[in-house]
Amino acid sequence: MQIAVIVVSIGLAIFMAVAGFLNVFFVGDARENQVHLRISVGLTRFIGWCQWASVVGLIAGLWWRPIGIAATIGLLLLLVGAVLAHRRVDDPPKEMLLAIACFVASAFVLYGHISLLTA
Protein backbone atom coordinates (compact mmCIF):
# COMPACT_ATOMS: atom_id res chain seq x y z
CA MET A 1 0.00 0.00 0.00
CA GLN A 2 2.79 2.42 0.87
CA ILE A 3 4.43 2.08 -2.55
CA ALA A 4 1.10 2.70 -4.29
CA VAL A 5 0.51 5.83 -2.17
CA ILE A 6 3.98 7.11 -3.07
CA VAL A 7 3.51 6.47 -6.80
CA VAL A 8 0.03 8.00 -6.95
CA SER A 9 1.12 10.98 -4.83
CA ILE A 10 4.04 11.72 -7.13
CA GLY A 11 1.91 11.31 -10.26
CA LEU A 12 -0.78 13.56 -8.85
CA ALA A 13 1.82 16.11 -7.77
CA ILE A 14 3.31 16.23 -11.26
CA PHE A 15 -0.11 16.70 -12.84
CA MET A 16 -1.09 19.43 -10.34
CA ALA A 17 2.25 21.21 -10.85
CA VAL A 18 1.63 21.46 -14.60
CA ALA A 19 -2.03 22.44 -14.16
CA GLY A 20 -1.05 25.00 -11.53
CA PHE A 21 1.55 26.50 -13.88
CA LEU A 22 -1.03 26.91 -16.63
CA ASN A 23 -3.52 28.53 -14.24
CA VAL A 24 -1.10 30.83 -12.42
CA PHE A 25 0.43 32.15 -15.64
CA PHE A 26 -2.93 31.99 -17.43
CA VAL A 27 -1.68 30.19 -20.54
CA GLY A 28 -2.87 27.32 -22.72
CA ASP A 29 -6.03 25.56 -21.62
CA ALA A 30 -6.44 27.91 -18.66
CA ARG A 31 -7.73 30.67 -20.96
CA GLU A 32 -10.23 28.37 -22.66
CA ASN A 33 -11.41 26.88 -19.35
CA GLN A 34 -11.80 30.31 -17.78
CA VAL A 35 -14.14 31.44 -20.57
CA HIS A 36 -15.98 28.12 -20.79
CA LEU A 37 -16.55 27.78 -17.03
CA ARG A 38 -17.36 31.49 -16.68
CA ILE A 39 -14.90 32.16 -13.87
CA SER A 40 -12.67 35.18 -13.40
CA VAL A 41 -8.99 35.40 -14.24
CA GLY A 42 -8.28 36.03 -10.56
CA LEU A 43 -10.11 32.86 -9.54
CA THR A 44 -8.24 30.91 -12.21
CA ARG A 45 -4.92 32.11 -10.80
CA PHE A 46 -6.06 31.38 -7.23
CA ILE A 47 -6.90 27.83 -8.29
CA GLY A 48 -3.39 27.54 -9.73
CA TRP A 49 -1.85 28.62 -6.42
CA CYS A 50 -4.02 26.06 -4.62
CA GLN A 51 -2.82 23.40 -7.04
CA TRP A 52 0.80 24.34 -6.31
CA ALA A 53 0.08 24.19 -2.57
CA SER A 54 -1.28 20.68 -3.07
CA VAL A 55 1.98 19.72 -4.81
CA VAL A 56 3.99 20.84 -1.79
CA GLY A 57 1.61 19.02 0.55
CA LEU A 58 1.56 15.80 -1.48
CA ILE A 59 5.36 15.62 -1.59
CA ALA A 60 5.86 16.69 2.05
CA GLY A 61 3.17 14.18 3.02
CA LEU A 62 5.44 11.36 1.94
CA TRP A 63 7.60 12.18 4.99
CA TRP A 64 4.97 13.53 7.39
CA ARG A 65 1.52 12.00 6.92
CA PRO A 66 -0.55 14.76 8.61
CA ILE A 67 0.60 17.20 5.92
CA GLY A 68 -0.32 14.66 3.24
CA ILE A 69 -3.75 14.21 4.80
CA ALA A 70 -4.34 17.98 4.92
CA ALA A 71 -3.14 18.41 1.32
CA THR A 72 -5.37 15.66 -0.03
CA ILE A 73 -8.41 16.99 1.82
CA GLY A 74 -7.76 20.42 0.30
CA LEU A 75 -7.27 18.88 -3.12
CA LEU A 76 -10.50 16.90 -2.78
CA LEU A 77 -12.37 20.12 -2.00
CA LEU A 78 -10.77 21.83 -5.00
CA LEU A 79 -11.81 18.96 -7.26
CA VAL A 80 -15.37 18.99 -5.95
CA GLY A 81 -15.40 22.65 -6.95
CA ALA A 82 -14.13 21.71 -10.42
CA VAL A 83 -16.91 19.17 -10.92
CA LEU A 84 -19.51 21.65 -9.67
CA ALA A 85 -18.18 24.31 -12.07
CA HIS A 86 -18.56 21.87 -14.95
CA ARG A 87 -22.09 20.97 -13.81
CA ARG A 88 -22.98 24.66 -13.60
CA VAL A 89 -22.33 25.07 -17.33
CA ASP A 90 -24.09 21.77 -18.14
CA ASP A 91 -20.98 19.92 -19.31
CA PRO A 92 -21.43 16.23 -20.10
CA PRO A 93 -19.71 13.70 -17.80
CA LYS A 94 -16.85 13.15 -20.27
CA GLU A 95 -15.83 16.82 -19.80
CA MET A 96 -15.53 16.16 -16.05
CA LEU A 97 -13.57 12.94 -16.44
CA LEU A 98 -10.18 14.47 -15.65
CA ALA A 99 -11.45 16.14 -12.48
CA ILE A 100 -13.19 12.93 -11.41
CA ALA A 101 -10.06 10.85 -12.07
CA CYS A 102 -7.96 13.27 -10.00
CA PHE A 103 -10.61 13.12 -7.27
CA VAL A 104 -10.42 9.31 -7.19
CA ALA A 105 -6.60 9.42 -7.09
CA SER A 106 -6.70 11.98 -4.26
CA ALA A 107 -9.21 9.89 -2.33
CA PHE A 108 -6.91 6.87 -2.72
CA VAL A 109 -3.94 8.87 -1.39
CA LEU A 110 -6.04 10.12 1.55
CA TYR A 111 -7.19 6.59 2.36
CA GLY A 112 -3.62 5.33 2.11
CA HIS A 113 -2.26 8.02 4.42
CA ILE A 114 -4.97 7.44 6.99
CA SER A 115 -4.61 3.64 6.91
CA LEU A 116 -0.82 3.84 7.17
CA LEU A 117 -1.06 6.41 9.98
CA THR A 118 -3.33 4.20 12.05
CA ALA A 119 -1.42 0.98 11.32
Secondary structure as GFF3:
##gff-version 3
##sequence-region A 1 119
A	DSSP	alpha_helix	2	24	.	.	.	ID=ss1
A	DSSP	alpha_helix	29	37	.	.	.	ID=ss2
A	DSSP	alpha_helix	41	60	.	.	.	ID=ss3
A	DSSP	alpha_helix	65	88	.	.	.	ID=ss4
A	DSSP	three_ten_helix	93	96	.	.	.	ID=ss5
A	DSSP	alpha_helix	97	118	.	.	.	ID=ss6
###
